[in-house]
Each structure stands twice: as structure tokens, then as C-alpha cells.
Amino acid sequence: MNLRWVLDRKQSIESRSMKTHLRVYNSSLKALLIVIGLAIAIVGCETSEQYVTREAGLWNVTMQNVKDYQDSVLVSDVTQTSSLGTMEFLMNGSGYKTVGAVRDTFIWQLNAEDDHLIVYYKIGPWMNAAIQSRSDNAMTLFWEYESAIGTTDYKTSKTATIERAN
């Protein structure tokens, strides 16, 4: 009986020791995963914040080129360089486009992964513009709209240059 009791006692101690090691291992693993998650979140927020800060502010629209196509044939190519207004990108993701006395509101976001500036206007079409070039004081944007009426396909391509207002 003594031997049986000693063996049972030894097995009980080993079992408790193993459970303690597993708890410590699980706690360490959870802590490590939390630290990794926080590090990813912090790095991700800093990158996004950097882009938002970079685009926020008042920008003058200095050039706009509009090309209209009908069934893949160019039917119009117009470039404007005056009276194009301003775009104001606020840090909270809202903004204003002002042309003359007309002020339109919009919501905007920047997709840093594929370098697209997306603007959702309150009235009118939305713009998913590829940023073709960028510096601290200027951006060149490109976007297209496509539609069809019956068997006729229509496409409008726009390129705009905006410069930071000082």
C-alpha cells in the first residue's frame, strides 16, 4: 500500500507540475500575441496618419484635362487651367470643393496600399483617382467614368493637377 500511495502521489505532483507549465506557456504566448498585435496596430496607424496628414489642407485645382470617348473613339479633349476652384481636405475625412460661389461637400479617404485618393461627393459622381505623381506641394490625379446607352459605350478620362495653397 505504501508503494501505491507513493506512486499516486508522484503522479499527482507531476500532473500539477505539467498543468502549471502549460498555464505559464499559455500566458506567455497570449502576452506575446498581444504585444505583436499592438505593434502592428501602432505601425499601421502611424503610416495611415502620415498619409492623411500629408493630404490634409487646402489645395488649388490648377489644371484639368477631360477626354470623352464614344465606342473607344476620342470625341473631345479639353484642358482647363483657370477658374477650377479649390479642394479642402480636412483631417476628419470630410472636405469641401469650391468653384466660384458653389461649395460642395465630400468625404475622402486615401488608400495608401495602391495610392488612390477616393472622394465621395454629396451630389454627383464619386472619384476614385490614382495618384500619378506626388510631392509635398502637388499631386496629379487620374480617374475614369464608364457608361453605356444601348450599344454605345461612353468613357470619360480626367487628369487633374492640384497644388497646395500657401
Order of alpha helices (4+ residues) and beta strands (2+ residues): alpha-beta-beta-beta-beta-beta-beta-beta-beta-beta
